[in-house]
């Protein structure tokens, strides 16, 4: 009996060690879009509809926030863990901390990956306690909404470009948008809103992000087809969490670029249909490069305790993404 107890203790110890050694899966923190006030705050900025400035007197500000990671997860990273960065899963080969023992420097954790990576991936400690990621010189971001910016801008508006030490005004911004509009991307441009009014823009010519900005003289690329895009589940494509979707509380909203989201009543059949799309739907390809500032339907998934799991946005039967519309089947 004593020998049997010893064997059982050893087996339990092995099981515990195995469980503890199980690789972690790290992903950015979820964003509850309904808690973000697009009329007040600072955002990463991408500019659309710059061609409407002259004939319409407006442009569209596409607003983004940087991806944030839980501090405890980043500080506990270990070889073998996987981490989702800018939509791609990386397997960690080595973790290298920088600056942790040097006063005055921001703590950062650099990772080397099993997969081929041309640059570097680091996680930088922010004042809010979380970590943000930096790939080479740009930070992964997530879109949170579009705002139509009407001209003229308020008198207190300030525009900084490049190495400007003194702010310039609306005319300087408009001139740069008309000439270099495609370089205003959320990897190098920032803005601030107050009471629904744009009052500050800061823009640098670098970095351009994961891809070079399109050449204004080159024709637009043809839309991707199903064969061009790897099939991924809808919940994953929309940067959601799979666990808990079967019992999630689902709410539906319509979006308006000026009035914001409005909740709509949903039947039990409609709720189960969108649940089925999120769980069983698969992205089959890119339909087009269409971008809209309103008229979409989006659905939030939350646990009964109120934890946000997923947001799915639809437009005319397509899944909405930051770079266009995507087709799916279920």
URHU-V447053 format. One record per residue. BURIAL is I if it has 9 or more other ideal C-beta (glycine too) atoms within 8 Angstrom, else O. Layout:
burial = {BURIAL:BURIAL}
This chain:
burial = {O:O:O:O:O:O:O:O:O:O:O:O:O:O:O:O:O:O:O:O:O:O:O:I:O:I:O:I:O:I:I:O:I:O:O:I:O:I:O:O:O:O:I:I:I:I:I:I:I:I:O:I:I:O:O:O:O:I:I:I:I:I:I:I:I:I:I:I:I:I:I:O:I:I:O:O:I:I:O:O:I:I:I:I:I:O:O:O:O:I:I:I:O:O:I:O:I:I:I:O:O:O:O:O:O:O:I:I:I:I:I:O:I:O:O:O:I:O:O:O:I:I:I:I:I:I:O:O:O:I:I:I:I:I:I:O:O:I:I:I:I:I:O:I:I:I:I:I:I:O:I:O:I:O:O:O:I:I:I:I:I:O:O:I:O:O:O:I:I:I:O:I:I:I:O:I:I:I:O:O:I:O:I:I:I:I:I:I:I:I:I:I:I:O:O:O:O:I:I:I:I:I:I:O:O:O:O:I:I:O:O:O:O:O:O:O:O:O:O:O:O:O:I:O:O:O:O:O:I:O:O:O:I:I:I:I:I:I:I:I:I:I:O:I:I:O:O:I:O:I:I:I:I:I:I:I:I:O:O:O:I:O:O:O:O:I:O:O:O:I:I:O:O:I:I:I:I:I:I:O:I:I:I:I:I:I:I:O:I:O:O:I:O:I:O:I:I:I:I:I:I:I:I:O:O:O:O:I:I:I:I:I:I:I:I:O:O:I:I:I:O:O:O:I:I:I:I:I:O:O}
